[in-house]
Amino acid sequence: MLKTMLDLTKKILTVVSFDAKLFQKELDKALKWITDAEELRKFKEWCISEFGLKYPSIIKKAFTLG
């Protein structure tokens, strides 16, 4: 199930990436349910590679607080 939820979250983030507030909201929601450290590390890397140029401050803040 974790794999499916992670895949769904990635799709959602891609879809809402046109709007910074929606992106931040969905990213924050995802970080609440990802509990595995390795999954979190991989998800962070994915976020940085996909959206690091567009939303660097949102990503940095979300993973610092999370």
trRosetta pair geometry for C-beta under 8 A, 3 or more apart (Angstrom, degrees):
i j d omega theta_ij theta_ji phi_ij phi_ji
1 4 5.5 -58 -153 39 40 112
1 5 6.1 37 153 -18 73 106
2 5 5.7 -56 -145 40 31 109
2 6 6.1 31 156 -20 66 108
2 36 7.1 38 -158 4 154 134
2 39 6.6 -80 167 -109 128 158
3 6 5.7 -56 -147 37 28 112
3 7 6.3 29 154 -18 63 107
4 7 5.7 -54 -147 36 30 111
4 8 6.3 30 154 -18 64 107
5 8 5.6 -54 -145 38 31 112
5 9 6.2 35 154 -22 64 106
5 33 6.9 -88 158 116 146 136
6 9 5.6 -52 -147 35 30 114
6 10 6.5 33 153 -20 63 103
6 34 7.4 79 -95 -98 96 111
6 39 6.6 -117 -88 -166 141 115
6 43 6.7 -119 -144 -88 109 112
7 10 5.8 -53 -151 33 31 112
7 11 6.6 31 151 -18 64 104
8 11 5.7 -54 -152 36 33 112
8 12 6.3 33 152 -20 66 106
9 12 5.6 -53 -146 36 32 112
9 13 6.3 32 156 -19 66 105
9 26 7.3 160 -155 166 78 100
9 30 4.5 100 -155 -111 139 123
9 43 7.8 -4 100 -137 136 125
10 13 5.8 -53 -146 36 30 110
10 14 6.4 32 153 -20 63 106
10 46 6.6 -55 -112 148 118 144
10 50 8.0 143 -154 -23 95 170
11 14 5.7 -57 -151 35 31 113
11 15 6.3 29 153 -18 66 107
12 15 5.7 -57 -148 37 31 110
12 16 6.2 6 163 1 68 111
12 26 5.3 -157 129 -160 115 142
13 16 6.3 -66 -137 50 27 94
13 17 6.2 54 156 -61 62 95
13 23 6.4 70 -151 -140 76 79
13 26 5.6 -173 -86 111 69 130
13 27 6.5 73 -111 -72 117 80
13 30 7.4 -24 -56 -30 118 150
13 47 7.4 -78 171 -110 161 88
13 50 7.6 89 117 106 122 144
13 51 7.2 -97 158 -32 116 145
14 17 5.7 -32 -151 -11 27 122
14 50 7.3 -77 -90 178 87 141
16 19 5.9 -63 -179 49 77 94
16 22 3.9 -125 -175 128 121 119
16 23 5.4 178 116 -73 98 60
16 25 8.0 -83 151 58 156 97
16 26 5.5 128 54 -5 149 146
17 23 5.4 68 -113 -94 47 122
17 51 6.1 -137 -133 -103 123 121
17 54 6.8 57 -180 106 107 158
17 55 7.7 -127 -149 -14 86 130
18 22 7.9 13 65 54 68 130
19 22 4.1 57 87 19 115 112
19 23 6.3 174 87 -16 57 87
20 23 5.6 -57 -145 37 29 115
20 24 6.2 28 158 -19 65 106
20 55 6.3 160 -126 -107 87 114
20 58 6.5 -164 -163 -58 91 146
21 24 5.8 -53 -147 36 30 110
21 25 6.3 32 154 -21 64 107
22 25 5.6 -55 -147 36 32 113
22 26 6.3 24 159 -13 67 108
23 26 6.2 -62 -148 41 26 104
23 27 6.1 26 156 -19 64 111
23 51 7.3 172 -166 -157 138 155
23 55 6.0 -137 122 -74 148 165
23 58 6.4 59 109 140 111 163
24 27 5.7 -57 -143 38 29 112
24 28 6.2 31 157 -20 64 107
24 55 7.7 -159 -66 -165 81 139
24 58 4.9 -114 -90 -149 96 122
24 62 7.0 -163 -145 -67 73 120
25 28 5.9 -57 -151 35 26 110
25 29 6.6 26 152 -19 62 106
26 29 5.6 -50 -147 34 34 113
26 30 6.4 37 153 -22 65 104
27 30 5.7 -53 -150 33 32 113
27 31 6.5 29 154 -19 64 107
27 47 7.1 83 -128 -127 119 139
27 58 6.7 113 42 150 158 108
27 59 7.3 -113 -157 -101 158 60
27 62 4.9 -42 133 -128 122 166
28 31 5.9 -57 -149 35 31 110
28 32 7.0 39 152 -28 62 101
28 62 6.1 -126 -78 -128 66 108
28 66 7.8 -166 -131 -71 57 115
29 32 5.9 -53 -161 21 35 116
29 33 7.5 5 156 0 64 103
30 33 6.7 -76 -160 43 34 92
30 34 6.1 23 157 -18 74 114
30 43 7.2 -166 146 -177 126 145
31 34 6.0 -54 -130 37 35 107
31 40 7.7 71 -133 -130 76 103
31 62 6.0 -175 -33 172 152 101
31 63 7.4 -153 -110 -92 138 53
31 66 3.9 -77 178 -119 137 148
32 66 8.0 -109 -61 -128 46 109
34 39 5.5 -143 -161 111 105 113
34 40 5.1 137 135 -84 121 82
34 43 6.0 -63 -134 7 166 160
35 39 7.9 37 61 56 41 125
35 40 7.8 -82 134 -46 5 115
36 39 4.0 68 79 14 109 112
36 40 6.5 -178 88 -14 54 85
37 40 5.6 -56 -147 36 29 114
37 41 6.4 33 154 -22 64 104
38 41 5.6 -50 -149 32 33 113
38 42 6.5 29 154 -15 64 105
39 42 5.8 -56 -148 40 32 109
39 43 6.1 33 153 -21 66 109
40 43 5.6 -54 -143 37 29 112
40 44 6.3 33 155 -22 64 105
40 66 7.7 -163 -152 127 125 122
41 44 5.8 -53 -150 33 29 112
41 45 6.6 29 152 -17 63 105
42 45 5.7 -53 -151 36 33 112
42 46 6.3 35 151 -20 65 105
43 46 5.5 -52 -148 36 33 114
43 47 6.3 35 152 -21 65 104
44 47 5.7 -52 -148 35 31 112
44 48 6.4 29 155 -17 64 106
44 59 7.7 122 -152 -178 73 103
44 63 5.2 80 -120 -114 117 144
45 48 5.8 -57 -149 38 30 110
45 49 6.2 23 157 -14 66 110
46 49 5.9 -60 -145 40 28 106
46 50 5.9 12 162 -7 66 115
47 50 6.2 -66 -138 46 24 100
47 51 5.7 -43 -174 44 64 107
47 52 7.2 107 127 -59 62 78
47 59 5.2 164 139 -130 119 120
47 63 7.7 175 70 -50 147 125
48 51 7.4 -77 -111 61 12 64
48 52 4.1 41 -168 -70 57 122
48 59 6.1 143 -83 159 66 154
49 52 6.4 27 -57 -6 14 119
51 54 5.0 -69 -160 52 71 108
51 55 4.9 -8 157 37 109 103
51 59 6.4 155 97 -59 104 129
52 55 7.6 -79 -116 63 15 59
52 56 5.6 46 -174 -92 60 81
52 59 6.3 -67 -104 37 61 163
53 56 7.0 10 -115 -48 15 100
55 58 4.1 -33 173 38 110 119
55 59 5.6 113 110 -24 90 93
56 59 6.0 -62 -147 40 29 108
56 60 6.1 27 159 -19 67 111
57 60 5.7 -53 -141 39 31 111
57 61 6.1 29 160 -17 65 110
58 61 6.0 -59 -146 40 25 108
58 62 6.2 24 158 -20 64 111
59 62 5.9 -56 -143 36 27 110
59 63 6.3 10 165 -4 64 112
60 63 6.5 -69 -147 45 23 98
60 64 6.0 23 158 -22 64 115
61 64 5.8 -59 -142 36 26 112
61 65 6.2 15 164 -10 64 111
62 65 6.3 -64 -147 42 23 102
62 66 5.8 14 160 -15 63 119
63 66 5.6 -52 -126 44 32 109
